[in-house]
Amino acid sequence: MHNYYLLYQLVKRDIKMSFAGSMFGTLWMFLNPLLMTGIFYLIFQHIVRARFPIDATEGASYTVYLLTGLAFWNGFSQSLIRGMNSITDNAYLLKKTAVPPYLFVLASTITGFIYTFVSLGYALLLKDFPQSLTHLIPLIPVLMVELCFVAGLTLILGSLCVYVRDISQIVSTLLSFVFYSLPIIYPVSYVPEPLKPFLLFNPLFYMLRNVQTSLLKGYIDLKLFIISLIISCVSLVLGALVYKLLKRGFYDVL
């Protein structure tokens, strides 16, 4: 129970520190998703003038489809970036306290993941509210599976970053490429046939499609969900093993 309380306090601390000194404070957590969606909507709908049929965007408007994809991506990228830097960023606390390093990783992951919940809340409001509230039932297990996947990945990268700080810069750069390779700002049906097999090798594709299907259509695609669950379990186990193997030398390097 003590570790759960510490985790809760670290999440609160991360949220406060994220917006410390800003005029609007934690209000930015609610403003950022709207601003980002507005920018992409303006570019693709009014500048590029991309037009997608409603069946291609899962029966929802392009705005809701875009907001859903961006919600997924913001949660993943924020969690990954925060989580993999959390041990090195909190080196001074780790040296002075007996807090297990993995709690910093999990706290930062959860903090970043809160962006997903906030953004998906907007998507639910824009899609046939209040009927869309029933979509929360399939959405919650889907998000829990995604959180497990990200937690395992951040444990791996966070542990490695203690020894090789360049990993953080490499991953941050690769995220830009990964973002445009996923059907977030365009429907999956618009991916060229020769490129579709590459999507199947990307674990994030299954996570994204789970979120899109559950929120936009209101049900879980069982095949996608099982694949995502297996990937998440593997990620979590590998994360725990890598952390256990590397944590012995953390304090010597930090």
MITORFI-913196 format. One line per field, with one value per residue (C-alpha): residue number from 1; residue in one letter; chain; x, z, y negated. Coordinates in nm, 2 decimals. Each point is the difference from the previous one (the first is absolute). Example, Ala and Ser with C-alpha at 12.3 -4.5 7.8 and 13.67 -1.06 7.14 Angstrom:
% residues 2
resi	(1; 2)
resn	(A; S)
chain	(A; A)
xx	(1.23; 0.14)
zz	(0.78; -0.07)
yy	(0.45; -0.34)
This chain:
% residues 254
resi	(1; 2; 3; 4; 5; 6; 7; 8; 9; 10; 11; 12; 13; 14; 15; 16; 17; 18; 19; 20; 21; 22; 23; 24; 25; 26; 27; 28; 29; 30; 31; 32; 33; 34; 35; 36; 37; 38; 39; 40; 41; 42; 43; 44; 45; 46; 47; 48; 49; 50; 51; 52; 53; 54; 55; 56; 57; 58; 59; 60; 61; 62; 63; 64; 65; 66; 67; 68; 69; 70; 71; 72; 73; 74; 75; 76; 77; 78; 79; 80; 81; 82; 83; 84; 85; 86; 87; 88; 89; 90; 91; 92; 93; 94; 95; 96; 97; 98; 99; 100; 101; 102; 103; 104; 105; 106; 107; 108; 109; 110; 111; 112; 113; 114; 115; 116; 117; 118; 119; 120; 121; 122; 123; 124; 125; 126; 127; 128; 129; 130; 131; 132; 133; 134; 135; 136; 137; 138; 139; 140; 141; 142; 143; 144; 145; 146; 147; 148; 149; 150; 151; 152; 153; 154; 155; 156; 157; 158; 159; 160; 161; 162; 163; 164; 165; 166; 167; 168; 169; 170; 171; 172; 173; 174; 175; 176; 177; 178; 179; 180; 181; 182; 183; 184; 185; 186; 187; 188; 189; 190; 191; 192; 193; 194; 195; 196; 197; 198; 199; 200; 201; 202; 203; 204; 205; 206; 207; 208; 209; 210; 211; 212; 213; 214; 215; 216; 217; 218; 219; 220; 221; 222; 223; 224; 225; 226; 227; 228; 229; 230; 231; 232; 233; 234; 235; 236; 237; 238; 239; 240; 241; 242; 243; 244; 245; 246; 247; 248; 249; 250; 251; 252; 253; 254)
resn	(M; H; N; Y; Y; L; L; Y; Q; L; V; K; R; D; I; K; M; S; F; A; G; S; M; F; G; T; L; W; M; F; L; N; P; L; L; M; T; G; I; F; Y; L; I; F; Q; H; I; V; R; A; R; F; P; I; D; A; T; E; G; A; S; Y; T; V; Y; L; L; T; G; L; A; F; W; N; G; F; S; Q; S; L; I; R; G; M; N; S; I; T; D; N; A; Y; L; L; K; K; T; A; V; P; P; Y; L; F; V; L; A; S; T; I; T; G; F; I; Y; T; F; V; S; L; G; Y; A; L; L; L; K; D; F; P; Q; S; L; T; H; L; I; P; L; I; P; V; L; M; V; E; L; C; F; V; A; G; L; T; L; I; L; G; S; L; C; V; Y; V; R; D; I; S; Q; I; V; S; T; L; L; S; F; V; F; Y; S; L; P; I; I; Y; P; V; S; Y; V; P; E; P; L; K; P; F; L; L; F; N; P; L; F; Y; M; L; R; N; V; Q; T; S; L; L; K; G; Y; I; D; L; K; L; F; I; I; S; L; I; I; S; C; V; S; L; V; L; G; A; L; V; Y; K; L; L; K; R; G; F; Y; D; V; L)
chain	(A; A; A; A; A; A; A; A; A; A; A; A; A; A; A; A; A; A; A; A; A; A; A; A; A; A; A; A; A; A; A; A; A; A; A; A; A; A; A; A; A; A; A; A; A; A; A; A; A; A; A; A; A; A; A; A; A; A; A; A; A; A; A; A; A; A; A; A; A; A; A; A; A; A; A; A; A; A; A; A; A; A; A; A; A; A; A; A; A; A; A; A; A; A; A; A; A; A; A; A; A; A; A; A; A; A; A; A; A; A; A; A; A; A; A; A; A; A; A; A; A; A; A; A; A; A; A; A; A; A; A; A; A; A; A; A; A; A; A; A; A; A; A; A; A; A; A; A; A; A; A; A; A; A; A; A; A; A; A; A; A; A; A; A; A; A; A; A; A; A; A; A; A; A; A; A; A; A; A; A; A; A; A; A; A; A; A; A; A; A; A; A; A; A; A; A; A; A; A; A; A; A; A; A; A; A; A; A; A; A; A; A; A; A; A; A; A; A; A; A; A; A; A; A; A; A; A; A; A; A; A; A; A; A; A; A; A; A; A; A; A; A; A; A; A; A; A; A; A; A; A; A; A; A)
xx	(0.00; 0.29; 0.12; -0.35; -0.01; 0.34; -0.10; -0.31; 0.21; 0.25; -0.27; -0.14; 0.35; 0.06; -0.32; 0.07; 0.36; -0.11; -0.18; 0.19; 0.05; -0.25; -0.29; -0.27; 0.16; -0.17; -0.26; 0.26; -0.07; -0.35; 0.10; 0.29; -0.21; -0.25; 0.28; 0.18; -0.32; -0.09; 0.34; -0.02; -0.36; 0.08; 0.29; -0.17; -0.35; 0.05; 0.36; 0.07; -0.38; 0.01; -0.35; -0.07; -0.34; -0.17; 0.03; 0.38; 0.01; -0.19; -0.34; 0.11; 0.08; 0.36; 0.04; -0.10; 0.22; 0.29; -0.05; -0.02; 0.33; 0.18; -0.13; 0.16; 0.32; 0.03; -0.04; 0.25; 0.27; -0.04; 0.02; 0.30; 0.20; -0.07; 0.05; 0.33; 0.15; -0.15; 0.28; 0.28; -0.22; -0.06; 0.36; 0.03; -0.31; 0.11; 0.33; -0.17; -0.31; -0.08; -0.27; 0.03; 0.11; -0.28; -0.26; 0.14; -0.04; -0.35; -0.11; 0.13; -0.17; -0.33; 0.03; 0.06; -0.29; -0.24; 0.02; -0.18; -0.29; -0.04; 0.01; -0.23; -0.25; -0.02; -0.05; -0.29; -0.16; 0.02; -0.13; -0.37; 0.01; -0.14; -0.05; 0.38; 0.04; -0.08; 0.33; 0.18; -0.07; 0.22; 0.24; 0.12; 0.15; 0.16; 0.17; 0.11; 0.17; 0.17; 0.12; 0.16; 0.18; 0.13; 0.10; 0.21; 0.16; 0.09; 0.15; 0.23; 0.09; 0.02; 0.24; 0.22; 0.00; 0.18; 0.30; -0.04; -0.15; -0.01; -0.29; -0.23; 0.10; -0.02; -0.35; -0.13; 0.12; -0.15; -0.34; -0.06; 0.04; -0.22; -0.28; -0.04; 0.03; -0.31; -0.36; -0.06; -0.05; -0.12; -0.22; 0.15; -0.17; 0.21; 0.33; 0.14; -0.03; 0.38; 0.05; -0.28; 0.21; 0.24; -0.28; -0.05; 0.36; -0.07; -0.15; -0.13; -0.23; -0.20; -0.02; -0.12; -0.26; -0.13; -0.05; -0.16; -0.24; -0.11; -0.06; -0.13; -0.20; -0.07; 0.13; 0.33; 0.15; 0.08; 0.28; 0.18; -0.06; 0.16; 0.30; 0.04; -0.04; 0.28; 0.23; -0.07; 0.07; 0.33; 0.09; -0.07; 0.19; 0.30; -0.01; 0.01; 0.29; 0.21; -0.07; 0.09; 0.32; 0.12; -0.12; 0.30; 0.23; -0.23; 0.14; 0.36; -0.08; -0.24)
zz	(0.00; 0.07; -0.36; -0.13; 0.21; -0.12; -0.36; 0.06; 0.15; -0.29; -0.26; 0.18; 0.01; -0.37; -0.09; 0.20; -0.13; -0.36; 0.02; 0.27; -0.07; -0.28; 0.01; -0.06; 0.20; -0.03; -0.23; -0.28; 0.04; -0.14; -0.25; -0.17; -0.16; -0.14; -0.14; -0.16; -0.16; -0.12; -0.17; -0.18; -0.10; -0.14; -0.20; -0.14; -0.05; -0.11; -0.13; -0.15; -0.05; 0.07; -0.02; 0.15; -0.03; 0.33; -0.04; -0.02; 0.33; 0.19; -0.04; 0.18; -0.11; -0.09; 0.31; 0.23; -0.19; 0.02; 0.37; 0.08; -0.18; 0.15; 0.35; -0.04; -0.13; 0.26; 0.28; -0.15; -0.09; 0.33; 0.20; -0.19; 0.01; 0.37; 0.10; -0.17; 0.15; 0.35; 0.17; -0.13; 0.07; 0.36; 0.07; 0.29; 0.17; -0.05; 0.17; 0.30; 0.05; 0.00; -0.27; -0.26; -0.34; -0.18; 0.18; -0.17; -0.34; 0.07; 0.14; -0.31; -0.22; 0.17; 0.00; -0.38; -0.04; 0.16; -0.32; -0.17; 0.24; -0.03; -0.39; -0.03; 0.22; -0.27; -0.26; 0.19; 0.04; -0.37; -0.10; 0.06; 0.37; 0.23; -0.19; -0.05; 0.37; -0.05; -0.20; 0.33; 0.08; -0.28; 0.01; 0.36; -0.04; -0.33; 0.18; 0.28; -0.25; -0.16; 0.33; 0.08; -0.34; 0.06; 0.36; -0.12; -0.28; 0.23; 0.25; -0.27; -0.14; 0.34; 0.12; -0.31; 0.01; 0.33; -0.18; -0.35; 0.02; -0.39; -0.01; 0.11; -0.30; -0.24; 0.11; -0.01; -0.36; -0.10; 0.15; -0.28; -0.27; 0.20; 0.03; -0.37; -0.07; 0.20; -0.12; 0.24; -0.23; -0.29; -0.01; 0.00; -0.33; -0.17; 0.08; -0.33; -0.03; -0.03; 0.33; 0.20; 0.10; 0.17; 0.23; 0.13; 0.14; 0.20; 0.35; 0.01; -0.30; 0.20; 0.30; -0.21; -0.19; 0.33; 0.13; -0.33; -0.02; 0.36; 0.01; -0.35; -0.04; 0.36; 0.00; 0.03; -0.29; 0.18; -0.24; 0.03; 0.38; 0.05; -0.21; 0.20; 0.33; -0.10; -0.11; 0.32; 0.22; -0.18; 0.03; 0.37; 0.07; -0.20; 0.17; 0.34; -0.10; -0.15; 0.30; 0.25; -0.20; -0.03; 0.32; 0.20; -0.17; 0.00; 0.31; -0.13; -0.33; 0.13)
yy	(0.00; -0.23; 0.02; -0.07; -0.32; -0.10; 0.06; -0.22; -0.28; 0.02; -0.03; -0.31; -0.14; 0.06; -0.17; -0.31; -0.02; 0.04; -0.34; -0.17; -0.37; -0.02; -0.25; 0.26; 0.28; 0.34; -0.16; 0.07; 0.37; -0.07; -0.27; 0.18; 0.28; -0.25; -0.22; 0.29; 0.13; -0.34; -0.04; 0.33; -0.05; -0.34; 0.14; 0.31; -0.13; -0.36; -0.02; 0.34; 0.04; 0.38; 0.15; 0.34; 0.19; 0.06; 0.38; -0.04; -0.18; 0.27; -0.17; -0.31; -0.35; -0.06; -0.23; 0.29; 0.25; -0.24; -0.08; 0.37; 0.08; -0.31; 0.10; 0.34; -0.14; -0.28; 0.25; 0.24; -0.26; -0.19; 0.32; 0.12; -0.32; -0.07; 0.36; 0.07; -0.32; 0.04; 0.18; -0.23; -0.31; 0.11; 0.11; -0.25; 0.15; 0.36; -0.07; -0.16; 0.22; 0.37; -0.03; 0.29; -0.14; 0.18; -0.22; -0.31; 0.18; 0.11; -0.34; -0.18; 0.26; -0.05; -0.38; 0.00; 0.24; -0.24; -0.20; 0.30; -0.01; -0.37; 0.00; 0.30; -0.18; -0.27; 0.26; 0.16; -0.34; -0.06; 0.34; 0.04; -0.10; 0.13; 0.33; 0.01; 0.05; 0.37; 0.02; -0.04; 0.37; 0.14; -0.30; 0.06; 0.35; -0.11; -0.30; 0.23; 0.23; -0.29; -0.14; 0.34; 0.00; -0.35; 0.08; 0.29; -0.20; -0.29; 0.23; 0.13; -0.33; -0.18; 0.27; -0.03; -0.38; 0.01; 0.15; -0.15; -0.35; -0.02; 0.25; -0.28; -0.22; 0.29; 0.11; -0.36; -0.04; 0.34; -0.09; -0.26; 0.27; 0.25; -0.26; -0.05; 0.38; 0.06; -0.06; -0.30; -0.29; 0.21; 0.31; 0.35; 0.07; -0.27; 0.18; 0.14; 0.37; 0.06; -0.17; 0.16; 0.31; -0.23; -0.12; 0.35; 0.00; -0.31; 0.07; -0.35; 0.07; 0.25; -0.23; -0.29; 0.21; 0.13; -0.36; -0.11; 0.30; -0.02; -0.37; -0.06; 0.32; 0.10; 0.35; 0.20; 0.17; 0.33; 0.10; -0.34; 0.00; 0.34; -0.09; -0.32; 0.18; 0.25; -0.28; -0.19; 0.30; 0.06; -0.37; 0.00; 0.32; -0.12; -0.33; 0.16; 0.23; -0.28; -0.23; 0.28; 0.07; -0.36; -0.16; 0.13; -0.25; -0.30; -0.17; 0.04; -0.17; -0.27)
